Amino acid sequence: MKILMTPEVYLKLCIIEGIADKREFSGYGFVEVEERDDDKVFLVYDIELLDIGSLGYTEFNSQAILKVLEREDASHMKLWFHAHPLGNGKPGPHNWSGTDNDTCINEPLGCPDPMKVKWALAMVLTPKGWVGRLDQFKDNKHKVTHLPVGANVDWSFVKHARSLLGEQEEREKATQKIEHQVSEVKYIDMDSTDTFDTAHSAIDEAEEVLRVAKCQIKDGFIDEAIDSINWAFDIAQQYKHSAYVKHKAQKLLEKVTRLKRKLRKVAV
C-alpha cells in the first residue's frame, strides 16, 4: 500500500511549503482508492489548505471543517496533512509526535468517534520528505500501518540535478566538522500576532522535538538529530524574551545545550 499524489496536488503542496517557509501548515485531502498491480493505492486528487501556523503549531477550527464538508465529494475527505520539523522521510513511528498520534487515533479527520470514520489517512511533510500512515478502526480496535508517499510525476528531468546535489553534499560532509553543523542555526522572524496559546504550543512542540532527537542520536541518525536540535534551539531563542513562556524557553535552552554536548561526543 502507498499514498500517491496527483501532479496537481503535489504542485499545490510545493507552493504552500514555499509560502509557509518553516512554519507548520495543515489541511484535509480527498482520496480515491485504487487497485494497481495487486497493490492498494490511495490517490490524493485534491486538497484544502486550512491553516498556516507558527514554527511549532498548526490548528484549524470546526468552522473550517464544516465548510470543507459542504463539498459534493465530502465522503472522499479521508486525509489529514500537515508539516512539522520531525522525521526523516522514511515511513515509521519516528516521524509522528505524541500530538500527531493522539489526533490520528482519537480524533481522526476531526471526528471524536473513530469507529464512525472506519479508516483515515495522514500525511506529514518532514525535513526529508513526505511520509504517511493508515489508521483503521473496527470493533473498538485500532491498527496503524505506516506508508510511503509518492507523486505521480515523471522525475527523469531532475535526475541530473539530484546527482549533482548529492556530489556536493558529500563534499560538504567531508569538509565540515560536526561542531559547525550543530551550531548552524537559521533565525526566522516571529509574527507579532503570536498568542499565549501559540507560544506555549511552540515550546511544547520543541520539547517533543528534543525527545525525538535523543532517539535519533541513539539510533545513529546524526544528521536528523542535528536538524531537530537546531530547530528546537531556534524556537527557544525566539521565545526567550516572551512574557508568556520566558521561563520555559530558558529551560528549553538548557536542554538543547546538554543535548548538543551529547551529540558531539557521539559524533566524534
Backbone as numpy.savetxt, mean C-alpha at the origin, in Angstrom:
# Nx Ny Nz CAx CAy CAz Cx Cy Cz
-4.94 -18.22 -9.69 -5.78 -17.02 -9.69 -4.91 -15.77 -9.69
-5.44 -14.71 -10.28 -4.73 -13.45 -10.30 -5.70 -12.30 -10.56
-5.25 -11.11 -10.21 -5.99 -9.89 -10.51 -5.33 -9.23 -11.70
-6.15 -8.88 -12.69 -5.64 -8.29 -13.92 -6.37 -6.97 -14.19
-5.61 -5.91 -14.43 -6.21 -4.62 -14.74 -6.26 -4.40 -16.25
-7.32 -3.77 -16.73 -7.35 -3.37 -18.13 -6.34 -2.24 -18.33
-5.92 -1.99 -19.57 -4.99 -0.88 -19.81 -5.54 0.46 -19.31
-6.85 0.68 -19.45 -7.45 1.94 -19.02 -7.35 2.11 -17.50
-7.63 1.03 -16.77 -7.55 1.09 -15.31 -6.10 1.30 -14.86
-5.20 0.59 -15.49 -3.78 0.74 -15.13 -3.31 2.17 -15.37
-3.72 2.76 -16.49 -3.34 4.14 -16.79 -3.92 5.11 -15.77
-5.19 4.91 -15.39 -5.81 5.77 -14.39 -5.04 5.72 -13.07
-4.69 4.51 -12.64 -4.00 4.37 -11.36 -2.59 4.97 -11.41
-1.92 4.87 -12.56 -0.60 5.49 -12.70 -0.71 7.01 -12.58
-1.74 7.57 -13.20 -1.94 9.02 -13.14 -2.27 9.45 -11.72
-3.14 8.69 -11.05 -3.49 9.00 -9.66 -2.26 8.93 -8.77
-1.42 7.92 -8.97 -0.20 7.79 -8.18 0.68 9.01 -8.35
0.79 9.50 -9.59 1.61 10.68 -9.84 1.06 11.93 -9.19
-0.27 12.08 -9.22 -0.90 13.25 -8.60 -0.77 13.20 -7.08
-0.99 12.02 -6.50 -0.94 11.86 -5.04 0.48 11.96 -4.50
1.47 11.74 -5.34 2.87 11.71 -4.93 3.02 10.60 -3.88
3.47 10.92 -2.68 3.64 9.88 -1.66 2.46 9.81 -0.70
1.42 10.53 -0.98 0.22 10.45 -0.13 -0.55 9.16 -0.44
-1.25 8.67 0.56 -2.07 7.48 0.35 -3.36 7.85 -0.39
-3.89 6.91 -1.14 -5.16 7.12 -1.83 -5.95 5.82 -1.82
-7.25 5.91 -2.04 -8.08 4.71 -1.96 -9.37 4.87 -2.74
-10.00 3.74 -3.02 -11.26 3.74 -3.75 -11.74 2.33 -3.99
-12.72 2.19 -4.87 -13.29 0.89 -5.18 -13.12 0.56 -6.66
-13.11 -0.73 -6.97 -12.97 -1.18 -8.34 -14.10 -2.12 -8.73
-14.32 -2.21 -10.03 -15.40 -3.04 -10.58 -14.77 -4.20 -11.35
-15.29 -5.41 -11.07 -14.60 -6.63 -11.47 -15.51 -7.58 -12.24
-14.94 -8.19 -13.25 -15.57 -9.32 -13.94 -14.70 -10.55 -13.72
-15.34 -11.69 -13.46 -14.61 -12.94 -13.21 -14.57 -13.74 -14.50
-13.37 -14.11 -14.93 -13.20 -14.84 -16.19 -12.39 -16.11 -15.95
-12.62 -17.10 -16.80 -11.82 -18.32 -16.79 -10.91 -18.30 -18.00
-9.61 -18.32 -17.76 -8.63 -18.29 -18.84 -7.63 -19.41 -18.66
-7.61 -20.34 -19.61 -6.66 -21.46 -19.56 -6.71 -22.17 -18.21
-7.92 -22.53 -17.80 -8.14 -23.25 -16.54 -7.68 -22.45 -15.32
-7.63 -21.14 -15.46 -7.24 -20.28 -14.36 -8.29 -19.18 -14.19
-8.55 -18.80 -12.94 -9.53 -17.75 -12.68 -8.85 -16.41 -12.69
-9.41 -15.47 -13.45 -8.86 -14.12 -13.55 -9.92 -13.12 -13.09
-9.53 -12.25 -12.18 -10.40 -11.17 -11.74 -10.01 -9.91 -12.53
-10.81 -9.59 -13.52 -10.49 -8.48 -14.42 -11.09 -7.18 -13.88
-10.24 -6.24 -13.52 -10.69 -4.93 -13.03 -10.88 -4.02 -14.24
-12.14 -3.71 -14.55 -12.43 -2.95 -15.77 -12.73 -1.47 -15.51
-12.91 -1.09 -14.24 -13.14 0.32 -13.93 -12.87 0.56 -12.45
-12.57 1.82 -12.10 -12.33 2.17 -10.70 -13.01 3.50 -10.38
-13.24 3.72 -9.09 -13.76 4.99 -8.58 -12.81 5.44 -7.47
-12.05 6.51 -7.73 -11.18 7.08 -6.70 -12.04 7.86 -5.72
-11.92 7.56 -4.42 -12.76 8.18 -3.41 -11.99 9.06 -2.42
-10.67 8.90 -2.35 -9.94 9.74 -1.39 -8.46 9.80 -1.73
-7.88 10.98 -1.56 -6.43 11.15 -1.49 -6.15 11.73 -0.11
-5.43 10.97 0.70 -5.25 11.35 2.10 -3.90 11.96 2.39
-3.39 11.67 3.57 -2.10 12.20 4.02 -1.01 11.17 3.73
0.18 11.41 4.26 1.29 10.47 4.06 1.02 9.10 4.68
0.20 9.06 5.72 0.00 7.78 6.41 -1.44 7.40 6.65
-2.39 8.04 5.91 -3.79 7.78 6.24 -4.68 8.09 5.05
-5.64 7.20 4.77 -6.66 7.44 3.76 -7.97 6.80 4.21
-9.06 7.52 4.03 -10.36 7.01 4.45 -11.45 7.77 3.70
-12.52 7.07 3.33 -13.65 7.76 2.71 -14.92 7.44 3.49
-15.88 8.33 3.42 -17.08 8.19 4.24 -18.18 7.40 3.54
-19.24 7.13 4.27 -20.34 6.31 3.76 -21.06 6.98 2.60
-21.10 8.30 2.58 -21.77 9.00 1.49 -21.08 8.74 0.16
-19.76 8.66 0.19 -19.02 8.36 -1.03 -19.34 6.96 -1.53
-19.47 6.01 -0.59 -19.81 4.64 -0.96 -21.21 4.58 -1.58
-22.16 5.28 -0.98 -23.54 5.26 -1.48 -23.62 5.79 -2.91
-22.81 6.79 -3.21 -22.81 7.36 -4.56 -22.33 6.33 -5.58
-21.29 5.57 -5.20 -20.78 4.53 -6.09 -21.81 3.43 -6.30
-22.58 3.13 -5.25 -23.58 2.06 -5.33 -24.76 2.43 -6.22
-24.82 3.68 -6.66 -25.89 4.09 -7.57 -25.61 3.66 -9.01
-24.41 3.21 -9.28 -24.07 2.76 -10.63 -24.87 1.52 -11.01
-25.16 1.38 -12.29 -25.92 0.22 -12.76 -25.17 -1.08 -12.53
-23.85 -1.02 -12.56 -23.05 -2.23 -12.36 -22.53 -2.34 -10.93
-23.29 -1.81 -9.98 -22.84 -1.80 -8.57 -22.55 -3.21 -8.05
-23.21 -4.21 -8.58 -22.98 -5.58 -8.12 -21.57 -6.07 -8.46
-20.91 -5.37 -9.38 -19.54 -5.73 -9.76 -18.50 -5.00 -8.91
-18.93 -4.17 -7.98 -17.99 -3.47 -7.10 -17.47 -4.48 -6.06
-16.38 -5.12 -6.39 -15.84 -6.19 -5.55 -14.38 -5.95 -5.14
-13.87 -4.75 -5.41 -12.47 -4.48 -5.12 -12.29 -3.20 -4.32
-11.47 -3.29 -3.27 -11.00 -2.10 -2.54 -9.53 -1.92 -2.88
-9.16 -0.74 -3.36 -7.76 -0.49 -3.66 -7.25 0.69 -2.85
-5.97 0.66 -2.53 -5.33 1.80 -1.85 -3.83 1.71 -2.01
-3.15 2.75 -1.58 -1.68 2.78 -1.63 -1.14 3.04 -0.23
-0.02 2.39 0.08 0.67 2.69 1.35 2.14 2.32 1.22
2.97 2.70 2.18 4.43 2.53 2.04 4.97 1.19 2.51
4.12 0.20 2.72 4.56 -1.12 3.17 4.70 -2.08 2.00
5.47 -3.14 2.21 5.49 -4.25 1.27 6.56 -4.17 0.21
6.68 -5.29 -0.55 7.71 -5.37 -1.59 7.16 -5.82 -2.94
5.84 -5.80 -3.10 5.27 -6.13 -4.40 5.17 -7.62 -4.68
5.55 -8.45 -3.71 5.44 -9.90 -3.87 4.28 -10.38 -2.98
3.31 -11.10 -3.56 2.11 -11.48 -2.80 2.45 -12.15 -1.47
1.76 -11.72 -0.41 1.98 -12.32 0.90 1.48 -11.40 2.00
1.37 -11.92 3.22 0.82 -11.14 4.35 1.67 -9.96 4.75
2.96 -9.94 4.37 3.84 -8.85 4.78 3.48 -7.52 4.12
2.63 -7.54 3.10 2.23 -6.31 2.41 1.05 -5.59 3.07
0.45 -6.23 4.07 -0.80 -5.71 4.62 -0.63 -5.33 6.08
-1.00 -4.12 6.43 -0.91 -3.67 7.82 -2.03 -4.27 8.65
-1.95 -4.08 9.96 -3.03 -4.56 10.83 -4.35 -3.91 10.51
-4.31 -2.62 10.16 -5.53 -1.91 9.78 -6.12 -2.50 8.50
-5.25 -2.82 7.53 -5.70 -3.42 6.29 -6.41 -4.74 6.55
-5.78 -5.58 7.35 -6.36 -6.90 7.64 -7.72 -6.76 8.31
-7.80 -5.85 9.26 -9.07 -5.64 9.96 -10.16 -5.20 8.99
-9.82 -4.32 8.07 -10.79 -3.85 7.08 -11.23 -4.98 6.15
-10.26 -5.74 5.65 -10.56 -6.82 4.70 -11.40 -7.93 5.34
-11.15 -8.21 6.60 -11.82 -9.34 7.25 -13.14 -8.94 7.89
-13.19 -7.77 8.52 -14.38 -7.39 9.29 -15.33 -6.43 8.58
-14.82 -5.65 7.64 -15.67 -4.71 6.90 -15.30 -4.70 5.42
-15.37 -5.84 4.76 -15.00 -5.87 3.34 -15.95 -5.00 2.51
-15.37 -4.15 1.67 -16.15 -3.25 0.81 -17.08 -2.35 1.62
-16.72 -2.09 2.87 -17.51 -1.21 3.73 -18.72 -1.86 4.36
-18.88 -3.15 4.18 -20.05 -3.86 4.72 -19.72 -4.46 6.09
-20.53 -4.19 7.12 -20.25 -4.72 8.46 -20.56 -6.21 8.60
-21.18 -6.82 7.59 -21.51 -8.25 7.63 -20.80 -8.97 6.49
-19.61 -9.50 6.74 -18.83 -10.15 5.68 -19.56 -11.30 5.00
-20.45 -12.00 5.73 -21.15 -13.14 5.13 -22.06 -12.71 3.98
-22.53 -11.47 4.02 -23.35 -10.97 2.92 -22.51 -10.65 1.69
-21.26 -10.30 1.92 -20.36 -9.97 0.81 -19.94 -11.24 0.06
-19.75 -12.33 0.81 -19.33 -13.63 0.29 -17.86 -13.64 -0.14
-17.47 -12.72 -1.02 -16.06 -12.61 -1.38 -15.74 -11.18 -1.79
-14.50 -10.80 -1.55 -14.07 -9.45 -1.88 -12.58 -9.45 -2.20
-12.20 -8.58 -3.10 -10.80 -8.41 -3.47 -10.23 -7.14 -2.85
-8.95 -7.15 -2.62 -8.25 -5.93 -2.19 -6.94 -5.84 -2.96
-6.55 -4.64 -3.27 -5.34 -4.42 -4.06 -4.61 -3.22 -3.46
-3.30 -3.38 -3.18 -2.55 -2.29 -2.56 -1.29 -2.00 -3.37
-1.00 -0.72 -3.53 0.21 -0.29 -4.21 1.31 -0.14 -3.17
2.30 -1.01 -3.21 3.46 -0.95 -2.32 4.59 -0.21 -3.03
5.69 0.08 -2.33 6.82 0.73 -3.00 7.41 -0.08 -4.15
7.10 -1.38 -4.19 7.64 -2.24 -5.24 6.56 -2.73 -6.21
5.37 -2.16 -6.15 4.33 -2.56 -7.09 3.05 -3.03 -6.43
2.06 -3.33 -7.26 0.75 -3.76 -6.78 0.76 -5.22 -6.36
0.03 -5.52 -5.29 -0.26 -6.90 -4.88 -1.73 -6.97 -4.47
-2.26 -8.19 -4.42 -3.68 -8.32 -4.11 -3.99 -9.47 -3.17
-5.25 -9.57 -2.82 -5.72 -10.65 -1.97 -7.20 -10.91 -2.26
-7.61 -12.14 -2.03 -9.01 -12.54 -2.12 -9.45 -13.02 -0.75
-10.49 -12.38 -0.19 -11.05 -12.79 1.09 -12.42 -13.42 0.83
-12.59 -14.65 1.30 -13.84 -15.39 1.09 -14.51 -15.67 2.44
-15.83 -15.55 2.46 -16.61 -15.72 3.68 -17.74 -16.71 3.44
-17.79 -17.76 4.28 -18.84 -18.77 4.14 -18.99 -19.51 5.46
-20.25 -19.68 5.87 -20.56 -20.42 7.09 -19.77 -19.89 8.30
-19.72 -18.56 8.39 -19.02 -17.88 9.48 -17.52 -18.21 9.53
-16.98 -18.59 8.38 -15.55 -18.86 8.28 -14.93 -17.92 7.26
-13.64 -17.67 7.43 -12.92 -16.73 6.55 -11.68 -17.40 5.97
-11.43 -17.13 4.69 -10.24 -17.64 4.02 -9.63 -16.52 3.20
-8.31 -16.35 3.29 -7.62 -15.33 2.50 -6.62 -16.00 1.57
-6.58 -15.54 0.32 -5.64 -16.03 -0.68 -4.90 -14.83 -1.25
-3.59 -14.84 -1.17 -2.79 -13.73 -1.67 -2.54 -13.91 -3.17
-2.76 -12.85 -3.92 -2.76 -12.93 -5.38 -1.78 -11.96 -6.02
-1.20 -12.35 -7.15 -0.41 -11.39 -7.93 -1.35 -10.44 -8.68
-0.84 -9.27 -8.99 -1.61 -8.28 -9.75 -0.84 -7.91 -11.00
-1.53 -7.91 -12.13 -0.90 -7.55 -13.38 -1.77 -6.61 -14.19
-1.25 -6.19 -15.32 -1.99 -5.32 -16.22 -1.97 -5.92 -17.62
-3.09 -5.86 -18.28 -3.22 -6.43 -19.62 -2.59 -5.47 -20.65
-1.28 -5.30 -20.52 -0.54 -4.34 -21.33 0.65 -5.03 -21.98
0.98 -4.64 -23.20 2.16 -5.16 -23.89 3.39 -4.41 -23.37
4.22 -5.11 -22.60 5.36 -4.48 -21.96 6.63 -4.51 -22.81
6.57 -5.02 -24.02 7.79 -5.18 -24.81 8.50 -3.87 -25.09
7.76 -2.79 -25.18 8.37 -1.51 -25.51 9.18 -0.92 -24.36
9.08 -1.49 -23.16 9.85 -0.95 -22.03 10.97 -1.89 -21.57
11.14 -2.99 -22.26 12.16 -3.95 -21.83 13.56 -3.33 -21.82
13.86 -2.58 -22.85 15.19 -1.98 -22.93 15.40 -0.98 -21.80
14.38 -0.17 -21.53 14.49 0.82 -20.45 14.69 0.14 -19.11
13.94 -0.94 -18.87 14.08 -1.66 -17.61 15.47 -2.28 -17.47
16.01 -2.76 -18.58 17.33 -3.35 -18.55 18.39 -2.30 -18.18
18.27 -1.12 -18.79 19.20 -0.05 -18.47 19.07 0.40 -17.02
17.83 0.48 -16.54 17.60 0.87 -15.15 18.22 -0.14 -14.20
18.05 -1.43 -14.51 18.61 -2.47 -13.68 20.12 -2.39 -13.59
20.77 -2.11 -14.72 22.23 -1.98 -14.73 22.67 -0.81 -13.86
21.95 0.30 -13.97 22.30 1.47 -13.17 22.10 1.22 -11.68
21.01 0.54 -11.31 20.75 0.24 -9.90 21.83 -0.66 -9.32
22.31 -1.60 -10.12 23.38 -2.48 -9.65 24.67 -1.69 -9.41
24.96 -0.73 -10.30 26.14 0.11 -10.10 26.01 0.94 -8.83
24.80 1.46 -8.59 24.58 2.26 -7.39 24.72 1.44 -6.13
24.19 0.22 -6.15 24.30 -0.64 -4.97 25.76 -0.98 -4.66
26.57 -1.10 -5.72 27.97 -1.47 -5.52 28.80 -0.32 -4.97
28.33 0.91 -5.17 29.13 2.07 -4.77 28.61 2.79 -3.53
27.36 2.58 -3.19 26.78 3.27 -2.04 26.93 2.43 -0.78
27.20 3.09 0.34 27.28 2.43 1.63 25.91 2.39 2.27
25.69 1.40 3.09 24.38 1.23 3.72 24.03 2.42 4.61
25.05 3.07 5.20 24.77 4.22 6.05 24.14 5.36 5.26
24.60 5.54 4.03 24.05 6.59 3.19 22.61 6.29 2.81
22.33 5.03 2.53 20.97 4.65 2.17 20.01 4.87 3.33
20.46 4.50 4.54 19.59 4.63 5.70 19.28 6.09 6.00
20.25 6.96 5.77 20.06 8.37 6.12 19.42 9.18 5.01
19.15 8.54 3.86 18.57 9.28 2.74 17.08 9.44 2.96
16.62 10.66 3.22 15.22 10.95 3.48 14.76 12.07 2.59
13.63 11.91 1.95 13.06 12.96 1.13 11.90 13.60 1.88
12.02 14.87 2.18 10.99 15.55 2.93 9.87 16.00 2.01
8.66 15.91 2.53 7.48 16.28 1.78 6.68 17.26 2.61
6.27 18.37 2.03 5.50 19.36 2.76 4.14 18.79 3.14
3.77 18.98 4.40 2.48 18.52 4.87 1.43 19.59 4.61
0.26 19.16 4.26 -0.85 20.09 4.03 -1.28 20.69 5.37
-1.51 21.99 5.38 -1.89 22.68 6.62 -3.25 22.25 7.13
-3.97 21.49 6.31 -5.32 21.05 6.71 -5.29 19.78 7.55
-4.11 19.23 7.87 -4.05 18.04 8.70 -4.73 18.29 10.03
-5.51 17.32 10.48 -6.30 17.47 11.69 -5.76 16.57 12.79
-6.40 16.63 13.95 -6.05 15.77 15.08 -6.09 14.30 14.65
-7.17 13.90 13.95 -7.32 12.50 13.55 -6.25 12.07 12.56
-6.00 12.90 11.54 -5.01 12.51 10.54 -3.60 12.47 11.11
-3.29 13.39 12.03 -1.97 13.40 12.66 -1.74 12.12 13.45
-2.71 11.75 14.28 -2.58 10.52 15.07 -2.55 9.29 14.16
-3.37 9.29 13.11 -3.40 8.15 12.19 -2.06 8.00 11.47
-1.45 9.11 11.10 -0.16 9.07 10.42 0.92 8.47 11.33
0.94 8.90 12.59 1.93 8.37 13.54 1.67 6.89 13.80
0.40 6.52 13.96 0.07 5.11 14.20 0.49 4.24 13.02
0.27 4.75 11.80 0.67 3.99 10.62 2.19 3.86 10.55
2.91 4.92 10.96 4.36 4.86 10.98 4.85 3.83 11.99
4.16 3.73 13.13 4.49 2.69 14.11 4.33 1.31 13.49
3.27 1.14 12.71 3.02 -0.13 12.04 4.13 -0.42 11.02
4.57 0.63 10.33 5.64 0.49 9.35 6.92 0.00 10.02
7.23 0.55 11.20 8.44 0.13 11.91 8.35 -1.33 12.36
7.15 -1.75 12.74 6.99 -3.16 13.11 7.25 -4.06 11.90
6.77 -3.63 10.75 7.03 -4.39 9.52 8.52 -4.36 9.19
9.17 -3.21 9.41 10.60 -3.08 9.12 11.42 -4.09 9.93
11.03 -4.31 11.18 11.74 -5.29 12.01 11.66 -6.67 11.37
10.48 -7.02 10.85 10.33 -8.32 10.18 11.14 -8.36 8.89
11.17 -7.25 8.18 11.94 -7.19 6.94 13.43 -7.39 7.20
13.94 -6.78 8.27 15.34 -6.96 8.63 15.61 -8.42 8.99
14.71 -8.98 9.77 14.87 -10.38 10.19 14.87 -11.33 9.01
14.05 -11.04 7.99 13.94 -11.91 6.82 14.94 -11.57 5.73
15.77 -10.55 5.96 16.80 -10.22 5.00 16.40 -9.26 3.90
15.22 -8.64 4.00 14.78 -7.68 2.99 15.33 -6.29 3.36
16.64 -6.11 3.17 17.31 -4.90 3.64 16.81 -3.65 2.91
16.70 -3.71 1.58 16.26 -2.53 0.82 14.85 -2.11 1.24
13.98 -3.10 1.44 12.62 -2.80 1.85 12.60 -2.18 3.25
13.47 -2.70 4.13 13.55 -2.16 5.49 14.02 -0.70 5.47
14.97 -0.41 4.58 15.45 0.97 4.46 14.31 1.89 4.06
13.51 1.46 3.06 12.38 2.27 2.63 11.40 2.51 3.78
11.13 1.46 4.54 10.18 1.57 5.65 10.69 2.51 6.73
11.95 2.37 7.09 12.53 3.22 8.14 12.56 4.68 7.70
12.97 4.91 6.47 13.02 6.29 5.97 11.64 6.93 5.96
10.63 6.14 5.58 9.27 6.69 5.52 8.80 7.06 6.94
9.05 6.16 7.90 8.63 6.44 9.28 9.38 7.66 9.83
10.68 7.77 9.50 11.47 8.92 9.94 10.90 10.22 9.38
10.50 10.18 8.12 9.93 11.36 7.47 8.65 11.79 8.18
7.80 10.82 8.53 6.56 11.13 9.25 6.88 11.76 10.61
7.83 11.17 11.33 8.19 11.69 12.66 8.72 13.12 12.56
9.54 13.39 11.55 10.08 14.73 11.38 8.98 15.75 11.05
8.03 15.33 10.23 6.97 16.24 9.81 6.05 16.62 10.98
5.90 15.69 11.93 4.96 15.93 13.03 5.62 16.23 14.36
6.96 16.40 14.38 7.63 16.55 15.68 7.30 17.87 16.39
6.76 18.84 15.66 6.35 20.10 16.28 4.83 20.25 16.31
4.13 19.19 15.95 2.67 19.25 15.92 2.10 19.32 17.34
1.14 20.18 17.51 0.49 20.29 18.82 -0.31 19.04 19.14
-0.67 18.29 18.12 -1.50 17.11 18.32 -0.69 15.90 18.78
0.48 15.69 18.18 1.21 14.42 18.39 2.70 14.64 18.65
3.07 15.77 19.24 4.49 16.08 19.47 5.17 14.98 20.28
4.54 14.53 21.37 5.15 13.51 22.23 5.27 12.18 21.48
4.22 11.79 20.75 4.25 10.53 20.01 5.30 10.57 18.91
5.44 11.72 18.26 6.44 11.86 17.20 7.85 11.71 17.75
8.10 12.24 18.94 9.41 12.12 19.56 9.72 10.66 19.89
8.73 9.96 20.42 8.90 8.54 20.71 9.19 7.76 19.43
8.49 8.16 18.35 8.70 7.50 17.06 10.12 7.73 16.56
10.64 8.94 16.72 12.02 9.23 16.32 13.03 8.37 17.09
12.76 8.15 18.36 13.65 7.32 19.17 13.65 5.88 18.66
12.47 5.37 18.29 12.38 4.01 17.76 13.09 3.90 16.42
12.95 4.93 15.58 13.62 4.95 14.29 15.13 4.90 14.47
15.64 5.68 15.41 17.09 5.71 15.68 17.60 4.35 16.10
16.86 3.69 17.00 17.28 2.36 17.46 17.27 1.35 16.31
16.26 1.45 15.46 16.15 0.49 14.36 17.22 0.75 13.29
17.61 2.01 13.12 18.70 2.32 12.20 20.00 1.66 12.65
20.27 1.73 13.98 21.47 1.09 14.52 21.44 -0.41 14.26
20.29 -1.01 14.49 20.16 -2.45 14.27 20.37 -2.80 12.80
19.83 -1.97 11.91 19.96 -2.23 10.48 21.41 -2.16 10.04
22.16 -1.19 10.56 23.57 -1.06 10.20 24.37 -2.31 10.63
24.06 -2.81 11.82 24.77 -4.00 12.31 24.48 -5.22 11.43
23.22 -5.34 11.04 22.83 -6.50 10.21 23.41 -6.41 8.82
23.46 -5.17 8.27 23.84 -5.00 6.89 25.35 -4.99 6.66
26.10 -4.82 7.74 27.57 -4.77 7.58 28.10 -6.13 7.13
